[in-house]
Amino acid sequence: MKVMIGCPVRNRAWILPEYLECLEAINYPRDKISYSFIINDCVDETENILQNFARRQPAAVGLIVHNSGNQGYERGKYSFRWLAYLRNLLLKEFLYSDSDYLFSVDSDVLVSPDILLQLINDDCDIVSCLVCNGQEVGDPSLYNVLNKDQRGRFVHMKNIPRDKVFQVDCTGAAYLIRRKVISQHGIRYSDLYGAEDIGFCEDATRQGLNIYCDGRLECRHIMRKI
């Protein structure tokens, strides 16, 4: 199975070397992996770092620069519509490729070497690993897995199973997507429900697709420069 790994990237020079090192350490055949990064509105060394990465393996790495003209950046203060647009550009590049899966991994998420093999072995159309999102608010129990409550609102899961694959209503940050989700079902990102990952998951659910998380797998989420 061929896998494309990528994400939109903006002003992440402080974490990119470690992020790329983790991607290169993934235990998977080198000739079955490609990369695609959508570089946008960077004012740091992000583009140079990714260009150096591409020079080391030019046949495997695709870089697209797509700027909005808005170079300011602060976590939590950006347009979900723009993020949805950028992520849909990544999906477009994925469809140009011959990859069987897209492994969408945000550029501040550090993966473990065996993660890709395990996610593929889970044999799901959409499956994530656990990523803690609670550092910024001081709550280490907040992860990238949400379910709807009785009023239809998304709430973070508590008491997350750590020994199995389980179904969720929404996920993000680091997840594997089977090609047919994009090519046959036409699932895309949107800001119709808030964050772009919610739009993607809502679209998938409407199309009858199930979304899962592998609670045995957890990535490191580096949410701020130390």
N, CA and C atoms as a LAMMPS dump frame, in Angstrom:
ITEM: TIMESTEP
0
ITEM: NUMBER OF ATOMS
678
ITEM: BOX BOUNDS ff ff ff
-5.0000000000000000e+02 5.0000000000000000e+02
-5.0000000000000000e+02 5.0000000000000000e+02
-5.0000000000000000e+02 5.0000000000000000e+02
ITEM: ATOMS id mol type element x y z
1 1 1 N 0.828 -1.191 0
2 1 2 C 0 0 0
3 1 3 C 0.873 1.255 0
4 2 1 N 0.541 2.203 -0.877
5 2 2 C 1.265 3.467 -0.915
6 2 3 C 0.556 4.499 -0.046
7 3 1 N 1.361 5.327 0.625
8 3 2 C 0.823 6.308 1.567
9 3 3 C 1.43 7.674 1.281
10 4 1 N 0.572 8.691 1.18
11 4 2 C 1.037 10.077 1.144
12 4 3 C 0.871 10.664 2.536
13 5 1 N 1.906 11.342 3.015
14 5 2 C 1.895 11.993 4.32
15 5 3 C 1.991 13.495 4.097
16 6 1 N 1.165 14.265 4.809
17 6 2 C 1.278 15.708 4.637
18 6 3 C 0.289 16.499 5.435
19 7 1 N 0.336 17.839 5.236
20 7 2 C -0.543 18.781 5.917
21 7 3 C -0.237 20.187 5.423
22 8 1 N -1.106 21.152 5.702
23 8 2 C -0.73 22.554 5.539
24 8 3 C 0.287 22.933 6.624
25 9 1 N 1.215 23.836 6.294
26 9 2 C 2.262 24.221 7.247
27 9 3 C 2.422 25.741 7.249
28 10 1 N 2.437 26.308 8.444
29 10 2 C 2.591 27.759 8.579
30 10 3 C 3.403 28.1 9.817
31 11 1 N 4.554 28.73 9.608
32 11 2 C 5.39 29.224 10.71
33 11 3 C 5.679 28.155 11.761
34 12 1 N 6.191 27.023 11.301
35 12 2 C 6.495 25.923 12.221
36 12 3 C 7.979 25.569 12.221
37 13 1 N 8.829 26.54 11.919
38 13 2 C 10.265 26.27 11.886
39 13 3 C 10.774 25.762 13.228
40 14 1 N 10.117 26.154 14.306
41 14 2 C 10.558 25.768 15.649
42 14 3 C 10.363 24.281 15.935
43 15 1 N 9.495 23.596 15.183
44 15 2 C 9.224 22.183 15.426
45 15 3 C 9.463 21.319 14.194
46 16 1 N 9.561 21.933 13.009
47 16 2 C 9.642 21.151 11.766
48 16 3 C 10.793 20.151 11.715
49 17 1 N 12.009 20.484 12.118
50 17 2 C 13.079 19.471 12.048
51 17 3 C 12.741 18.201 12.814
52 18 1 N 12.186 18.338 14.015
53 18 2 C 11.818 17.159 14.806
54 18 3 C 10.633 16.431 14.172
55 19 1 N 9.668 17.198 13.663
56 19 2 C 8.511 16.618 12.978
57 19 3 C 8.954 15.778 11.78
58 20 1 N 9.809 16.332 10.938
59 20 2 C 10.271 15.615 9.75
60 20 3 C 11.138 14.416 10.118
61 21 1 N 11.919 14.556 11.157
62 21 2 C 12.732 13.428 11.631
63 21 3 C 11.837 12.259 12.042
64 22 1 N 10.727 12.558 12.717
65 22 2 C 9.794 11.504 13.109
66 22 3 C 9.154 10.854 11.887
67 23 1 N 8.795 11.654 10.887
68 23 2 C 8.208 11.09 9.675
69 23 3 C 9.195 10.166 8.965
70 24 1 N 10.44 10.581 8.894
71 24 2 C 11.45 9.757 8.216
72 24 3 C 11.761 8.48 8.992
73 25 1 N 11.47 8.481 10.281
74 25 2 C 11.745 7.302 11.107
75 25 3 C 10.595 6.299 11.087
76 26 1 N 9.513 6.609 10.383
77 26 2 C 8.387 5.68 10.321
78 26 3 C 8.826 4.365 9.697
79 27 1 N 8.447 3.287 10.333
80 27 2 C 8.833 1.94 9.888
81 27 3 C 7.902 1.485 8.771
82 28 1 N 8.258 1.869 7.538
83 28 2 C 7.448 1.539 6.373
84 28 3 C 8.358 1.627 5.155
85 29 1 N 8.129 0.82 4.113
86 29 2 C 9.021 0.862 2.943
87 29 3 C 9.135 2.265 2.357
88 30 1 N 10.368 2.721 2.151
89 30 2 C 10.604 4.085 1.666
90 30 3 C 9.956 4.335 0.316
91 31 1 N 9.94 3.316 -0.525
92 31 2 C 9.4 3.512 -1.868
93 31 3 C 7.872 3.521 -1.891
94 32 1 N 7.244 3.336 -0.743
95 32 2 C 5.79 3.36 -0.64
96 32 3 C 5.278 4.639 0.033
97 33 1 N 6.194 5.56 0.381
98 33 2 C 5.818 6.79 1.063
99 33 3 C 6.144 8 0.201
100 34 1 N 5.203 8.94 0.133
101 34 2 C 5.451 10.253 -0.46
102 34 3 C 4.959 11.313 0.512
103 35 1 N 5.334 12.568 0.241
104 35 2 C 4.981 13.66 1.138
105 35 3 C 4.425 14.821 0.323
106 36 1 N 3.48 15.543 0.921
107 36 2 C 2.962 16.761 0.301
108 36 3 C 2.666 17.779 1.39
109 37 1 N 3.232 18.968 1.237
110 37 2 C 3.041 20.023 2.221
111 37 3 C 2.557 21.291 1.525
112 38 1 N 1.523 21.908 2.099
113 38 2 C 0.972 23.155 1.587
114 38 3 C 1.519 24.279 2.465
115 39 1 N 2.498 25.015 1.962
116 39 2 C 3.152 26.082 2.722
117 39 3 C 2.359 27.367 2.53
118 40 1 N 2.021 28.03 3.645
119 40 2 C 1.201 29.228 3.515
120 40 3 C 1.589 30.313 4.505
121 41 1 N 1.801 31.513 3.97
122 41 2 C 1.96 32.746 4.751
123 41 3 C 3.021 32.647 5.842
124 42 1 N 4.16 32.102 5.505
125 42 2 C 5.219 31.924 6.5
126 42 3 C 6.157 33.14 6.53
127 43 1 N 6.569 33.5 7.73
128 43 2 C 7.543 34.578 7.896
129 43 3 C 8.798 34.067 8.612
130 44 1 N 8.88 32.756 8.817
131 44 2 C 10.057 32.17 9.442
132 44 3 C 10.775 31.28 8.426
133 45 1 N 11.534 30.309 8.887
134 45 2 C 12.34 29.461 8.007
135 45 3 C 11.604 28.195 7.55
136 46 1 N 10.3 28.15 7.73
137 46 2 C 9.525 26.962 7.36
138 46 3 C 9.794 26.516 5.926
139 47 1 N 9.679 27.439 4.975
140 47 2 C 9.843 27.059 3.571
141 47 3 C 11.243 26.53 3.287
142 48 1 N 12.265 27.163 3.843
143 48 2 C 13.639 26.696 3.63
144 48 3 C 13.853 25.3 4.201
145 49 1 N 13.305 25.052 5.37
146 49 2 C 13.45 23.727 5.986
147 49 3 C 12.806 22.659 5.107
148 50 1 N 11.612 22.943 4.586
149 50 2 C 10.927 21.971 3.739
150 50 3 C 11.607 21.814 2.381
151 51 1 N 12.181 22.885 1.853
152 51 2 C 12.926 22.768 0.603
153 51 3 C 14.157 21.884 0.778
154 52 1 N 14.839 22.02 1.899
155 52 2 C 15.981 21.148 2.184
156 52 3 C 15.539 19.698 2.312
157 53 1 N 14.405 19.49 2.952
158 53 2 C 13.846 18.146 3.074
159 53 3 C 13.535 17.569 1.691
160 54 1 N 12.979 18.382 0.816
161 54 2 C 12.637 17.926 -0.533
162 54 3 C 13.878 17.629 -1.358
163 55 1 N 14.949 18.381 -1.153
164 55 2 C 16.18 18.14 -1.914
165 55 3 C 16.796 16.795 -1.568
166 56 1 N 16.57 16.321 -0.36
167 56 2 C 17.131 15.022 0.042
168 56 3 C 16.42 13.862 -0.645
169 57 1 N 15.162 14.064 -1.033
170 57 2 C 14.401 13.002 -1.688
171 57 3 C 13.403 13.64 -2.664
172 58 1 N 13.922 14.222 -3.739
173 58 2 C 13.092 15.027 -4.645
174 58 3 C 11.94 14.279 -5.288
175 59 1 N 12.078 12.986 -5.493
176 59 2 C 11.005 12.231 -6.14
177 59 3 C 9.836 11.963 -5.201
178 60 1 N 10.055 12.15 -3.918
179 60 2 C 9.036 11.765 -2.935
180 60 3 C 8.319 12.934 -2.291
181 61 1 N 8.852 14.142 -2.442
182 61 2 C 8.325 15.282 -1.694
183 61 3 C 7.748 16.326 -2.643
184 62 1 N 6.497 16.703 -2.397
185 62 2 C 5.86 17.773 -3.141
186 62 3 C 5.587 18.958 -2.235
187 63 1 N 5.963 20.157 -2.696
188 63 2 C 5.748 21.375 -1.932
189 63 3 C 4.912 22.348 -2.755
190 64 1 N 3.889 22.919 -2.137
191 64 2 C 3.057 23.921 -2.794
192 64 3 C 3.01 25.141 -1.888
193 65 1 N 3.343 26.296 -2.445
194 65 2 C 3.237 27.552 -1.698
195 65 3 C 1.945 28.238 -2.113
196 66 1 N 1.081 28.488 -1.14
197 66 2 C -0.216 29.101 -1.438
198 66 3 C -0.535 30.092 -0.325
199 67 1 N -0.287 31.372 -0.598
200 67 2 C -0.42 32.404 0.423
201 67 3 C -1.737 33.151 0.314
202 68 1 N -2.232 33.582 1.47
203 68 2 C -3.451 34.389 1.508
204 68 3 C -3.147 35.867 1.608
205 69 1 N -1.901 36.192 1.951
206 69 2 C -1.526 37.582 2.184
207 69 3 C -1.667 37.992 3.637
208 70 1 N -2.162 37.089 4.463
209 70 2 C -2.309 37.358 5.892
210 70 3 C -1.209 36.625 6.637
211 71 1 N -0.143 37.33 6.982
212 71 2 C 1.026 36.67 7.549
213 71 3 C 1.012 36.602 9.07
214 72 1 N 0.051 37.225 9.692
215 72 2 C -0.025 37.118 11.143
216 72 3 C -0.483 35.73 11.555
217 73 1 N -0.027 35.258 12.685
218 73 2 C -0.445 33.935 13.147
219 73 3 C -0.4 33.893 14.668
220 74 1 N -1.452 33.392 15.245
221 74 2 C -1.487 33.086 16.668
222 74 3 C -2.437 31.924 16.845
223 75 1 N -2.028 30.921 17.626
224 75 2 C -2.865 29.738 17.784
225 75 3 C -4.268 30.133 18.251
226 76 1 N -5.253 29.577 17.575
227 76 2 C -6.629 29.859 17.927
228 76 3 C -7.207 31.087 17.251
229 77 1 N -6.367 31.82 16.489
230 77 2 C -6.835 33.034 15.806
231 77 3 C -6.518 32.934 14.32
232 78 1 N -7.251 32.068 13.652
233 78 2 C -7.079 31.917 12.215
234 78 3 C -8.411 31.482 11.626
235 79 1 N -8.5 31.552 10.31
236 79 2 C -9.758 31.305 9.622
237 79 3 C -9.956 29.821 9.366
238 80 1 N -11.032 29.248 9.882
239 80 2 C -11.335 27.852 9.585
240 80 3 C -11.662 27.678 8.104
241 81 1 N -12.225 28.696 7.484
242 81 2 C -12.508 28.616 6.046
243 81 3 C -11.211 28.485 5.25
244 82 1 N -10.195 29.255 5.632
245 82 2 C -8.905 29.172 4.946
246 82 3 C -8.249 27.814 5.2
247 83 1 N -8.329 27.337 6.423
248 83 2 C -7.761 26.022 6.73
249 83 3 C -8.458 24.926 5.933
250 84 1 N -9.775 25.012 5.813
251 84 2 C -10.509 24.033 5.01
252 84 3 C -10.052 24.087 3.567
253 85 1 N -9.866 25.284 3.043
254 85 2 C -9.389 25.449 1.665
255 85 3 C -8.015 24.798 1.48
256 86 1 N -7.106 25.052 2.419
257 86 2 C -5.761 24.479 2.316
258 86 3 C -5.792 22.961 2.417
259 87 1 N -6.594 22.445 3.317
260 87 2 C -6.673 20.985 3.458
261 87 3 C -7.301 20.353 2.218
262 88 1 N -8.226 21.044 1.592
263 88 2 C -8.787 20.521 0.347
264 88 3 C -7.767 20.57 -0.791
265 89 1 N -6.851 21.527 -0.758
266 89 2 C -5.739 21.513 -1.712
267 89 3 C -4.888 20.261 -1.528
268 90 1 N -4.666 19.892 -0.264
269 90 2 C -3.912 18.667 0.015
270 90 3 C -4.647 17.451 -0.531
271 91 1 N -5.972 17.41 -0.355
272 91 2 C -6.754 16.294 -0.905
273 91 3 C -6.64 16.245 -2.423
274 92 1 N -6.607 17.404 -3.052
275 92 2 C -6.453 17.467 -4.511
276 92 3 C -5.121 16.873 -4.939
277 93 1 N -4.052 17.226 -4.226
278 93 2 C -2.735 16.656 -4.534
279 93 3 C -2.727 15.148 -4.302
280 94 1 N -3.401 14.723 -3.262
281 94 2 C -3.493 13.287 -2.991
282 94 3 C -4.154 12.551 -4.148
283 95 1 N -5.218 13.112 -4.696
284 95 2 C -5.91 12.462 -5.81
285 95 3 C -5.071 12.45 -7.078
286 96 1 N -4.148 13.404 -7.224
287 96 2 C -3.222 13.379 -8.359
288 96 3 C -2.231 12.227 -8.244
289 97 1 N -1.993 11.759 -7.021
290 97 2 C -1.015 10.707 -6.775
291 97 3 C -1.635 9.33 -6.993
292 98 1 N -0.822 8.299 -6.846
293 98 2 C -1.325 6.928 -6.92
294 98 3 C -1.356 6.282 -5.536
295 99 1 N -1.377 7.111 -4.496
296 99 2 C -1.356 6.601 -3.122
297 99 3 C -2.697 5.983 -2.74
298 100 1 N -2.63 4.961 -1.918
299 100 2 C -3.834 4.277 -1.43
300 100 3 C -4.41 4.937 -0.184
301 101 1 N -3.548 5.609 0.582
302 101 2 C -3.959 6.258 1.817
303 101 3 C -3.338 7.646 1.896
304 102 1 N -4.047 8.55 2.573
305 102 2 C -3.478 9.825 3.006
306 102 3 C -3.329 9.77 4.522
307 103 1 N -2.122 10.01 5.003
308 103 2 C -1.879 10.11 6.43
309 103 3 C -1.722 11.597 6.745
310 104 1 N -2.794 12.201 7.237
311 104 2 C -2.809 13.622 7.556
312 104 3 C -2.27 13.809 8.967
313 105 1 N -1.118 14.471 9.075
314 105 2 C -0.467 14.654 10.374
315 105 3 C -0.096 16.124 10.538
316 106 1 N -0.737 16.809 11.461
317 106 2 C -0.429 18.216 11.682
318 106 3 C 1.038 18.397 12.033
319 107 1 N 1.57 19.558 11.672
320 107 2 C 3.014 19.771 11.738
321 107 3 C 3.547 20.009 13.144
322 108 1 N 2.706 19.949 14.163
323 108 2 C 3.191 19.984 15.542
324 108 3 C 2.897 18.678 16.278
325 109 1 N 2.638 17.627 15.489
326 109 2 C 2.353 16.306 16.054
327 109 3 C 3.504 15.362 15.707
328 110 1 N 4.095 14.744 16.723
329 110 2 C 5.243 13.862 16.533
330 110 3 C 4.796 12.412 16.66
331 111 1 N 5.004 11.645 15.592
332 111 2 C 4.504 10.275 15.527
333 111 3 C 5.588 9.28 15.918
334 112 1 N 5.148 8.072 16.255
335 112 2 C 6.065 6.988 16.601
336 112 3 C 6.384 6.156 15.36
337 113 1 N 7.484 5.409 15.359
338 113 2 C 7.908 4.687 14.16
339 113 3 C 6.91 3.66 13.631
340 114 1 N 6.166 3.003 14.495
341 114 2 C 5.288 1.916 14.046
342 114 3 C 3.848 2.345 13.788
343 115 1 N 3.582 3.622 13.867
344 115 2 C 2.205 4.086 13.834
345 115 3 C 1.505 3.789 12.514
346 116 1 N 2.215 3.927 11.403
347 116 2 C 1.573 3.765 10.105
348 116 3 C 1.153 2.317 9.869
349 117 1 N 2.029 1.381 10.168
350 117 2 C 1.687 -0.033 10.011
351 117 3 C 0.478 -0.407 10.865
352 118 1 N 0.436 0.116 12.076
353 118 2 C -0.669 -0.229 12.963
354 118 3 C -1.985 0.361 12.48
355 119 1 N -1.96 1.61 12.006
356 119 2 C -3.185 2.22 11.502
357 119 3 C -3.692 1.512 10.248
358 120 1 N -2.787 1.122 9.37
359 120 2 C -3.191 0.38 8.17
360 120 3 C -3.789 -0.963 8.564
361 121 1 N -3.179 -1.626 9.541
362 121 2 C -3.692 -2.918 9.991
363 121 3 C -5.068 -2.809 10.646
364 122 1 N -5.434 -1.633 11.12
365 122 2 C -6.766 -1.444 11.696
366 122 3 C -7.859 -1.589 10.643
367 123 1 N -7.501 -1.388 9.37
368 123 2 C -8.412 -1.628 8.235
369 123 3 C -9.704 -0.812 8.355
370 124 1 N -9.543 0.488 8.593
371 124 2 C -10.69 1.4 8.675
372 124 3 C -10.614 2.416 7.54
373 125 1 N -11.752 2.963 7.162
374 125 2 C -11.751 4.016 6.151
375 125 3 C -11.134 5.304 6.689
376 126 1 N -11.431 5.624 7.937
377 126 2 C -10.875 6.802 8.615
378 126 3 C -10.516 6.383 10.03
379 127 1 N -9.255 6.494 10.404
380 127 2 C -8.847 6.095 11.747
381 127 3 C -7.72 7.003 12.227
382 128 1 N -7.863 7.486 13.454
383 128 2 C -6.865 8.381 14.024
384 128 3 C -6.103 7.68 15.138
385 129 1 N -5.033 8.337 15.564
386 129 2 C -4.382 7.976 16.813
387 129 3 C -4.705 9.083 17.814
388 130 1 N -4.415 8.86 19.066
389 130 2 C -4.721 9.85 20.092
390 130 3 C -3.708 10.994 20.062
391 131 1 N -4.222 12.21 20.17
392 131 2 C -3.385 13.407 20.253
393 131 3 C -3.979 14.294 21.343
394 132 1 N -3.21 14.598 22.36
395 132 2 C -3.708 15.429 23.452
396 132 3 C -3.793 16.881 23.011
397 133 1 N -4.95 17.487 23.183
398 133 2 C -5.166 18.886 22.803
399 133 3 C -5.337 19.812 24.003
400 134 1 N -5.064 19.317 25.184
401 134 2 C -5.414 20.075 26.375
402 134 3 C -4.295 20.859 27.03
403 135 1 N -3.083 20.851 26.443
404 135 2 C -1.979 21.542 27.109
405 135 3 C -2.239 23.029 27.288
406 136 1 N -2.857 23.639 26.288
407 136 2 C -3.06 25.091 26.319
408 136 3 C -4.019 25.515 27.426
409 137 1 N -4.923 24.644 27.807
410 137 2 C -5.908 25.001 28.834
411 137 3 C -5.662 24.243 30.136
412 138 1 N -4.554 23.54 30.203
413 138 2 C -4.191 22.847 31.423
414 138 3 C -5.032 21.633 31.746
415 139 1 N -5.569 20.984 30.704
416 139 2 C -6.399 19.788 30.921
417 139 3 C -5.854 18.64 30.069
418 140 1 N -5.019 17.776 30.637
419 140 2 C -4.417 16.685 29.868
420 140 3 C -5.392 15.592 29.473
421 141 1 N -6.662 15.725 29.864
422 141 2 C -7.659 14.709 29.501
423 141 3 C -8.354 15.031 28.179
424 142 1 N -8.045 16.175 27.574
425 142 2 C -8.682 16.563 26.312
426 142 3 C -7.894 16.018 25.133
427 143 1 N -8.54 15.123 24.397
428 143 2 C -7.897 14.519 23.229
429 143 3 C -8.692 14.854 21.963
430 144 1 N -8.165 14.431 20.848
431 144 2 C -8.732 14.726 19.525
432 144 3 C -9.87 13.782 19.155
433 145 1 N -10.64 13.352 20.12
434 145 2 C -11.773 12.46 19.859
435 145 3 C -13.005 13.029 20.54
436 146 1 N -14.064 13.191 19.743
437 146 2 C -15.287 13.799 20.241
438 146 3 C -16.501 12.984 19.809
439 147 1 N -17.524 13.029 20.635
440 147 2 C -18.818 12.448 20.301
441 147 3 C -19.902 13.502 20.494
442 148 1 N -21.044 13.282 19.886
443 148 2 C -22.16 14.2 20.066
444 148 3 C -22.958 13.822 21.311
445 149 1 N -23.379 14.838 22.044
446 149 2 C -24.239 14.59 23.187
447 149 3 C -25.7 14.563 22.732
448 150 1 N -26.618 14.459 23.667
449 150 2 C -28.037 14.328 23.327
450 150 3 C -28.597 15.561 22.621
451 151 1 N -27.916 16.686 22.766
452 151 2 C -28.357 17.912 22.102
453 151 3 C -27.643 18.132 20.772
454 152 1 N -26.843 17.144 20.363
455 152 2 C -26.151 17.252 19.085
456 152 3 C -24.883 18.077 19.125
457 153 1 N -24.392 18.403 20.308
458 153 2 C -23.164 19.168 20.449
459 153 3 C -21.968 18.239 20.586
460 154 1 N -20.825 18.622 19.996
461 154 2 C -19.624 17.821 20.124
462 154 3 C -18.984 18.053 21.487
463 155 1 N -18.674 16.947 22.165
464 155 2 C -17.995 17.02 23.455
465 155 3 C -16.818 16.046 23.434
466 156 1 N -15.748 16.425 24.132
467 156 2 C -14.574 15.557 24.186
468 156 3 C -14.891 14.272 24.956
469 157 1 N -14.4 13.177 24.439
470 157 2 C -14.59 11.897 25.112
471 157 3 C -13.804 11.854 26.409
472 158 1 N -14.381 11.239 27.407
473 158 2 C -13.694 10.951 28.663
474 158 3 C -13.588 9.428 28.804
475 159 1 N -12.707 8.96 29.673
476 159 2 C -12.521 7.523 29.882
477 159 3 C -12.255 6.822 28.546
478 160 1 N -11.266 7.327 27.833
479 160 2 C -10.941 6.82 26.497
480 160 3 C -10.359 5.408 26.588
481 161 1 N -10.887 4.461 25.815
482 161 2 C -10.307 3.107 25.806
483 161 3 C -8.869 3.14 25.282
484 162 1 N -7.966 2.511 25.992
485 162 2 C -6.56 2.503 25.584
486 162 3 C -6.101 1.15 25.076
487 163 1 N -7.053 0.249 24.863
488 163 2 C -6.672 -1.115 24.493
489 163 3 C -7.342 -1.597 23.205
490 164 1 N -7.97 -0.676 22.455
491 164 2 C -8.712 -1.123 21.278
492 164 3 C -8.994 0.038 20.327
493 165 1 N -9.53 -0.312 19.173
494 165 2 C -10.051 0.658 18.224
495 165 3 C -11.512 0.92 18.576
496 166 1 N -11.911 2.178 18.628
497 166 2 C -13.282 2.511 19.003
498 166 3 C -13.828 3.592 18.067
499 167 1 N -15.148 3.626 17.942
500 167 2 C -15.795 4.557 17.03
501 167 3 C -16.001 5.917 17.694
502 168 1 N -15.837 6.986 16.905
503 168 2 C -16.037 8.351 17.383
504 168 3 C -16.884 9.106 16.357
505 169 1 N -17.362 10.276 16.745
506 169 2 C -18.107 11.129 15.819
507 169 3 C -17.207 12.14 15.115
508 170 1 N -16.084 12.475 15.739
509 170 2 C -15.182 13.466 15.144
510 170 3 C -13.77 13.246 15.653
511 171 1 N -12.8 13.464 14.769
512 171 2 C -11.396 13.383 15.152
513 171 3 C -10.598 14.35 14.291
514 172 1 N -9.289 14.385 14.489
515 172 2 C -8.429 15.28 13.722
516 172 3 C -6.987 15.106 14.133
517 173 1 N -6.122 16.003 13.669
518 173 2 C -4.707 16.114 14.049
519 173 3 C -3.81 15.061 13.42
520 174 1 N -4.152 13.79 13.545
521 174 2 C -3.322 12.722 12.967
522 174 3 C -4.213 11.531 12.654
523 175 1 N -4.539 11.356 11.367
524 175 2 C -5.43 10.262 11.012
525 175 3 C -5.178 9.783 9.593
526 176 1 N -5.484 8.516 9.407
527 176 2 C -5.283 7.832 8.13
528 176 3 C -6.618 7.77 7.388
529 177 1 N -6.582 8.149 6.096
530 177 2 C -7.793 8.203 5.29
531 177 3 C -7.619 7.303 4.07
532 178 1 N -8.516 6.357 3.883
533 178 2 C -8.47 5.498 2.709
534 178 3 C -8.867 6.297 1.46
535 179 1 N -8.273 5.977 0.333
536 179 2 C -8.458 6.756 -0.884
537 179 3 C -9.93 6.895 -1.286
538 180 1 N -10.7 5.852 -1.134
539 180 2 C -12.086 5.896 -1.602
540 180 3 C -12.91 6.939 -0.854
541 181 1 N -12.498 7.293 0.364
542 181 2 C -13.203 8.321 1.124
543 181 3 C -13.203 9.633 0.336
544 182 1 N -12.076 9.915 -0.31
545 182 2 C -11.92 11.154 -1.072
546 182 3 C -12.382 10.987 -2.506
547 183 1 N -11.983 9.872 -3.133
548 183 2 C -12.232 9.707 -4.565
549 183 3 C -13.658 9.275 -4.882
550 184 1 N -14.216 8.346 -4.118
551 184 2 C -15.546 7.818 -4.398
552 184 3 C -16.65 8.55 -3.632
553 185 1 N -16.411 8.804 -2.355
554 185 2 C -17.433 9.451 -1.534
555 185 3 C -17.368 10.977 -1.622
556 186 1 N -16.237 11.499 -2.103
557 186 2 C -16.126 12.942 -2.282
558 186 3 C -16.092 13.745 -1.006
559 187 1 N -15.599 13.171 0.085
560 187 2 C -15.563 13.877 1.365
561 187 3 C -14.539 15.01 1.295
562 188 1 N -14.951 16.178 1.788
563 188 2 C -14.086 17.353 1.773
564 188 3 C -14.206 18.098 3.105
565 189 1 N -13.264 19.007 3.328
566 189 2 C -13.279 19.856 4.516
567 189 3 C -14.179 21.063 4.288
568 190 1 N -14.739 21.584 5.384
569 190 2 C -15.511 22.819 5.312
570 190 3 C -15.539 23.46 6.69
571 191 1 N -15.947 24.731 6.713
572 191 2 C -16.087 25.436 7.984
573 191 3 C -17.552 25.597 8.375
574 192 1 N -18.41 24.764 7.813
575 192 2 C -19.849 24.913 8.052
576 192 3 C -20.229 24.672 9.508
577 193 1 N -19.425 23.906 10.226
578 193 2 C -19.763 23.552 11.602
579 193 3 C -18.712 24.043 12.598
580 194 1 N -17.831 24.945 12.133
581 194 2 C -16.748 25.41 12.983
582 194 3 C -15.417 24.94 12.418
583 195 1 N -14.63 24.242 13.241
584 195 2 C -13.324 23.765 12.8
585 195 3 C -13.449 22.86 11.581
586 196 1 N -12.46 22.935 10.705
587 196 2 C -12.531 22.222 9.417
588 196 3 C -12.568 20.707 9.576
589 197 1 N -11.956 20.171 10.617
590 197 2 C -12.013 18.718 10.838
591 197 3 C -13.439 18.273 11.161
592 198 1 N -14.197 19.129 11.845
593 198 2 C -15.599 18.801 12.12
594 198 3 C -16.379 18.711 10.82
595 199 1 N -16.136 19.657 9.913
596 199 2 C -16.799 19.612 8.614
597 199 3 C -16.489 18.345 7.853
598 200 1 N -15.231 17.918 7.893
599 200 2 C -14.825 16.678 7.222
600 200 3 C -15.553 15.48 7.819
601 201 1 N -15.558 15.398 9.133
602 201 2 C -16.175 14.246 9.801
603 201 3 C -17.689 14.239 9.628
604 202 1 N -18.311 15.402 9.664
605 202 2 C -19.751 15.471 9.44
606 202 3 C -20.096 15.018 8.023
607 203 1 N -19.302 15.443 7.058
608 203 2 C -19.517 15.033 5.667
609 203 3 C -19.382 13.518 5.539
610 204 1 N -18.362 12.947 6.197
611 204 2 C -18.154 11.495 6.145
612 204 3 C -19.33 10.746 6.765
613 205 1 N -19.808 11.232 7.895
614 205 2 C -20.935 10.583 8.563
615 205 3 C -22.184 10.614 7.697
616 206 1 N -22.443 11.745 7.055
617 206 2 C -23.609 11.842 6.173
618 206 3 C -23.529 10.854 5.015
619 207 1 N -22.312 10.518 4.607
620 207 2 C -22.121 9.568 3.52
621 207 3 C -22.116 8.115 3.999
622 208 1 N -22.376 7.913 5.286
623 208 2 C -22.461 6.562 5.83
624 208 3 C -21.14 5.953 6.236
625 209 1 N -20.093 6.768 6.332
626 209 2 C -18.779 6.265 6.726
627 209 3 C -18.617 6.345 8.241
628 210 1 N -17.947 5.359 8.806
629 210 2 C -17.653 5.355 10.228
630 210 3 C -16.255 5.909 10.471
631 211 1 N -16.092 6.557 11.603
632 211 2 C -14.829 7.173 11.989
633 211 3 C -14.345 6.496 13.262
634 212 1 N -13.049 6.174 13.295
635 212 2 C -12.505 5.423 14.423
636 212 3 C -11.239 6.081 14.963
637 213 1 N -10.878 5.658 16.16
638 213 2 C -9.596 6.021 16.766
639 213 3 C -8.986 4.762 17.362
640 214 1 N -7.686 4.633 17.222
641 214 2 C -6.968 3.523 17.846
642 214 3 C -6.402 4.02 19.172
643 215 1 N -7.053 3.629 20.258
644 215 2 C -6.659 4.096 21.58
645 215 3 C -5.329 3.55 22.058
646 216 1 N -4.759 2.616 21.309
647 216 2 C -3.449 2.066 21.683
648 216 3 C -2.301 2.933 21.195
649 217 1 N -2.629 3.901 20.326
650 217 2 C -1.596 4.724 19.703
651 217 3 C -1.739 6.168 20.146
652 218 1 N -0.673 6.756 20.662
653 218 2 C -0.711 8.161 21.055
654 218 3 C 0.511 8.893 20.515
655 219 1 N 0.284 10.064 19.955
656 219 2 C 1.353 10.916 19.445
657 219 3 C 1.656 12.022 20.465
658 220 1 N 2.806 12.627 20.305
659 220 2 C 3.16 13.796 21.125
660 220 3 C 2.689 15.047 20.404
661 221 1 N 2.001 15.919 21.104
662 221 2 C 1.511 17.167 20.538
663 221 3 C 2.291 18.312 21.167
664 222 1 N 3.132 18.985 20.359
665 222 2 C 3.957 20.073 20.859
666 222 3 C 3.263 21.373 20.477
667 223 1 N 2.468 21.915 21.358
668 223 2 C 1.564 23.005 21.002
669 223 3 C 2.199 24.391 21.106
670 224 1 N 3.387 24.461 21.662
671 224 2 C 4.047 25.766 21.74
672 224 3 C 5.563 25.583 21.789
673 225 1 N 6.266 26.608 21.345
674 225 2 C 7.727 26.573 21.384
675 225 3 C 8.183 26.664 22.828
676 226 1 N 9.069 25.766 23.21
677 226 2 C 9.571 25.734 24.583
678 226 3 C 10.863 26.557 24.681
